[in-house]
């Protein structure tokens, strides 16, 4: 298993997580929610979009819903968990990031930095998982 393979699998996870994370943080921030419900929404949406981005190509490849869901859970769960812990953790430790408004550069800068850190931390995790025939390795055959 090469670093290149892991680095190419991680953006897939990052894309789904980023869509959900950004959407959840924007919704929570726009509605004036406190930190906890905002993060819960962001994490829930990150899992939803992370799994969805795996389900779509599997369904297009003719995989049944039941099998596609099992494959998505096997392929993405650990990666999404790690990514969500890291990016939300970074947002929490940057002073004022969670309280900054949507028009504040601190919010967007912190979020971009959090997603970058999450990518850097999750890539070696994905390398380890894929090297053991798990994670994105279980759906690789359907990506062509």
C-alpha angles and dihedrals in degrees: 000000000000131000087239091061092049092045090052093049095048097064088059089059092040092054095055092041092047093051092051095038094050093044092048094046092046092049093047094045094045091049093046094242119166120252099267099056091040091055092044090054092046093050094045091050092045090056091045095051093038091056092040092057088056096042096053097062091040091054090045087054089058098255113152119249093250094050093041091053092049091049092048092050091049094044102045114022101088093040093050092046092053093044093049094048091050101043095043090044090054091048090051096050096048103090112245096359096118092045097046115107126242091260092053118101090215090067095050095038092050091047093050090048091047092053091048091052090047090053092049093049096042097049095071089043089054091046090055094045096045090046087062093052094257136104113033090356088079093060100034093100090059096053094081 
